[in-house]
Amino acid sequence: MTDSPSQAEIIDMLHQHVEAGCTDMLADAPINHFDAAPPEAAPAEMRPVEAALEMAAPVAPIAPTQNNIDTTELAASADSLPALRAAMEDFDGCALKKTAKNTVFSDGVEGAKIMLIGEAPGQDEDRQGKPFVGASGQFLDTMLAAIGISRTENLYISNIVPWRPPGNRTPSPDEIALCQPFIARHIALAKPDMLLLVGNISNKTLLATDTGITKLRGQWQRYEADGLSIPALPLLHPAYVLRRPETKADVWADLCSLKKRLAN
């Protein structure tokens, strides 16, 4: 029979285990962890007063999610553009608003015959509270100015989603569906004669189509909703054009189509 190790030897062995990276110790005998755990002790019988209090405890209401909030009635209740803006600024049912600095409602001339609708604000738009004010917006202004269209004279601008998605990510289908009644009401109150739908999301949302913007661009469509039937021209997003300079010729052809229609 061997002598038991001294306390100093035990401590020395533990130091060696730690230095070797050991994190667990082995028992003298194997343990079967698949054995059924012993049954838990049955809870003590609840006294009548405690039972009554527990049954009477109120259930906390479940906070509404984006999927079950209906914005249709809220949007329809607005009878003017200022009222719609106020309703959207007071609305807290979209998670995007919690991370955005501003509600990006519109820019340009209210009552203009042409209404341009983009996708969602970016960082610059969120900071200034206006749509299309960053690099892509400046490029958009330059393109439209070439055919005599300006947000200071004859153009009204808005977005499908009025709050910037974090990191400039694409809005989710739920976020788009939540905001759609707002932009539909916006169009109805603005009463434009013509729509310019910029980017993939704008076209798919307002034209109810699965066709991508690269196939739709330049082909006149009709926006049909709320008793309205408005001619709509799908356009490539200026951010896309800046990334793909070879598409500038396509944009110019589409703008020439717009100019021709305006002349008629």
C-alpha positions in Angstrom: 0.0 0.0 0.0 1.4 3.4 -1.0 1.6 6.3 1.3 -0.9 9.1 0.8 0.6 12.3 -0.8 1.2 15.2 1.5 -0.7 18.5 1.2 2.4 20.1 -0.4 2.5 17.3 -3.0 -1.2 17.6 -3.7 -0.8 21.4 -4.3 2.2 20.8 -6.5 0.2 18.3 -8.6 -2.7 20.7 -9.0 -0.3 23.4 -10.2 1.0 20.9 -12.8 -2.5 20.1 -14.0 -3.4 23.8 -14.3 -0.2 24.5 -16.3 -1.0 21.6 -18.5 -4.4 23.1 -19.3 -6.5 20.6 -17.4 -10.0 21.9 -16.5 -11.6 18.7 -15.1 -10.7 16.1 -12.6 -11.5 12.4 -12.8 -13.2 10.6 -10.0 -12.0 7.3 -8.5 -14.9 5.5 -10.0 -16.8 6.0 -13.4 -20.1 7.8 -13.3 -22.9 6.9 -15.7 -24.5 10.2 -16.6 -27.2 8.4 -18.6 -28.7 7.1 -15.5 -32.1 8.6 -14.8 -31.8 11.5 -12.4 -33.6 11.0 -9.1 -37.1 12.4 -9.1 -37.5 15.9 -7.8 -39.2 16.3 -4.5 -42.9 17.1 -5.0 -43.6 20.8 -4.3 -45.3 21.6 -1.0 -49.1 21.8 -1.4 -50.1 25.4 -2.0 -52.2 27.0 0.7 -55.6 28.2 -0.4 -54.7 31.9 0.0 -51.5 31.5 -2.1 -53.3 29.6 -4.8 -56.0 32.3 -5.1 -53.4 35.0 -5.3 -51.5 33.1 -8.1 -54.6 32.5 -10.1 -55.6 36.1 -9.8 -52.2 37.5 -10.9 -52.7 39.6 -14.1 -51.2 38.4 -17.3 -48.9 41.0 -18.9 -50.2 42.1 -22.4 -48.1 41.0 -25.3 -46.5 44.0 -27.1 -47.7 44.2 -30.8 -45.2 43.2 -33.4 -44.8 44.6 -36.9 -46.8 41.7 -38.3 -50.0 42.5 -36.4 -50.0 46.3 -36.5 -52.4 47.6 -39.2 -51.4 51.0 -40.6 -54.2 51.1 -43.1 -56.7 52.9 -40.9 -54.1 55.2 -39.5 -53.0 56.3 -43.0 -56.6 56.6 -44.3 -57.5 58.9 -41.4 -55.1 61.6 -42.7 -57.0 64.0 -44.9 -54.0 66.2 -45.9 -50.2 65.8 -46.4 -49.4 67.7 -43.1 -51.8 65.3 -41.3 -50.2 62.3 -42.9 -46.7 63.6 -41.9 -47.9 64.1 -38.3 -49.4 60.6 -38.2 -46.2 59.0 -39.4 -44.1 61.1 -37.0 -46.3 60.0 -34.1 -46.4 56.3 -35.1 -44.1 54.1 -33.0 -45.1 50.7 -34.4 -42.1 50.3 -36.7 -38.8 49.1 -35.2 -36.9 51.2 -37.9 -38.1 54.4 -36.3 -36.4 53.6 -33.0 -32.9 53.6 -34.7 -33.6 56.4 -37.2 -32.9 60.1 -36.5 -35.7 61.5 -38.6 -38.9 60.5 -40.4 -38.0 61.2 -44.0 -41.4 62.4 -45.3 -40.8 64.3 -48.5 -39.0 67.0 -50.4 -39.8 69.2 -53.4 -42.9 71.0 -54.5 -46.2 69.8 -53.1 -48.8 69.6 -55.8 -46.2 69.0 -58.5 -47.4 66.9 -61.5 -44.4 64.5 -61.1 -43.9 62.5 -58.0 -40.7 60.5 -57.6 -40.7 57.6 -55.1 -37.5 55.9 -53.9 -36.8 53.0 -51.6 -35.6 54.0 -48.1 -33.4 56.8 -46.6 -29.7 56.4 -46.3 -27.4 58.0 -43.8 -27.4 61.4 -45.3 -31.2 61.4 -45.8 -31.7 60.3 -42.2 -29.4 63.1 -40.9 -31.1 65.8 -42.9 -34.7 64.4 -42.9 -35.1 64.7 -46.7 -35.0 62.1 -49.4 -32.2 61.8 -52.0 -29.7 64.3 -50.6 -26.6 62.1 -50.5 -24.3 61.3 -53.4 -27.0 59.3 -55.3 -29.5 62.1 -54.7 -27.1 64.7 -56.2 -26.6 62.5 -59.2 -30.4 62.1 -59.5 -30.8 65.9 -59.4 -28.2 66.2 -62.2 -29.9 63.6 -64.4 -33.3 65.2 -64.0 -32.0 68.7 -64.5 -30.9 67.6 -68.0 -34.5 67.3 -69.0 -35.8 70.3 -67.1 -37.0 68.6 -63.9 -36.1 70.0 -60.5 -37.3 69.4 -56.9 -37.3 73.2 -56.5 -39.7 73.8 -59.4 -41.7 70.8 -60.6 -40.9 67.6 -58.7 -42.2 66.0 -55.5 -40.1 63.3 -53.8 -40.8 60.6 -51.2 -39.8 57.0 -50.3 -41.5 53.6 -49.7 -40.0 53.4 -46.2 -39.6 56.7 -44.3 -37.1 55.5 -41.8 -33.5 54.5 -42.4 -32.8 50.7 -41.9 -29.7 50.2 -39.7 -26.5 50.0 -41.8 -28.4 51.0 -44.9 -29.6 47.4 -45.3 -32.6 46.6 -47.6 -35.9 46.9 -45.8 -37.5 43.6 -44.9 -40.8 42.4 -46.5 -42.6 43.1 -43.1 -41.2 46.6 -42.9 -42.2 47.3 -46.5 -45.7 46.0 -45.9 -46.0 48.0 -42.7 -45.2 51.2 -44.5 -47.1 50.6 -47.8 -50.4 52.1 -46.6 -48.4 55.3 -45.8 -47.0 55.7 -49.3 -50.3 54.7 -50.9 -52.1 57.5 -48.9 -49.2 59.8 -49.7 -49.8 59.3 -53.4 -53.5 59.7 -53.1 -53.1 63.1 -51.2 -50.3 64.4 -53.5 -52.4 63.7 -56.6 -49.6 63.5 -59.2 -50.2 63.1 -62.9 -47.1 60.9 -63.2 -45.0 58.6 -61.0 -41.2 58.0 -61.3 -40.5 54.7 -59.5 -36.8 54.5 -58.6 -35.2 51.2 -57.7 -36.4 47.6 -57.2 -38.4 48.0 -54.0 -40.4 50.9 -55.3 -41.5 49.1 -58.4 -42.2 45.8 -56.8 -44.2 47.4 -54.0 -46.3 49.8 -56.0 -46.7 47.8 -59.2 -47.3 44.5 -57.3 -44.8 42.7 -59.6 -42.0 40.2 -59.2 -40.2 41.5 -62.2 -36.9 43.1 -61.4 -36.0 46.7 -62.2 -33.4 45.8 -64.9 -36.2 44.3 -66.9 -38.9 46.9 -66.0 -36.8 50.0 -66.5 -38.0 52.3 -69.3 -41.3 50.6 -69.8 -44.3 52.7 -68.9 -46.6 51.0 -66.3 -49.7 52.1 -64.4 -50.1 52.4 -60.7 -53.6 51.2 -59.8 -54.8 51.8 -56.2 -57.5 53.6 -54.3 -59.4 54.3 -57.5 -56.3 55.9 -59.1 -54.7 55.0 -62.3 -51.4 56.9 -62.8 -48.8 56.3 -65.5 -45.5 55.2 -63.9 -42.0 55.0 -65.3 -39.6 52.5 -63.6 -36.1 53.9 -63.3 -32.8 52.5 -62.2 -31.7 53.7 -58.8 -29.0 56.4 -59.1 -26.8 54.5 -56.5 -26.9 51.5 -58.8 -26.0 53.6 -61.8 -23.1 55.1 -59.9 -21.8 51.6 -59.2 -22.4 50.5 -62.8 -21.4 53.5 -65.1 -22.2 51.4 -68.1 -25.9 51.8 -67.3 -25.9 55.5 -67.8 -26.9 55.1 -71.4 -30.0 53.1 -70.3 -30.9 55.9 -67.8 -30.5 58.6 -70.5 -32.8 56.6 -72.8 -35.4 56.4 -70.1 -35.2 60.1 -69.3 -35.6 60.9 -73.0 -38.8 58.8 -72.9 -40.0 60.8 -69.9 -39.2 64.1 -71.7 -41.1 63.0 -74.7 -44.1 62.1 -72.7 -44.0 65.4 -70.8 -43.9 67.2 -74.2 -47.2 65.5 -75.2 
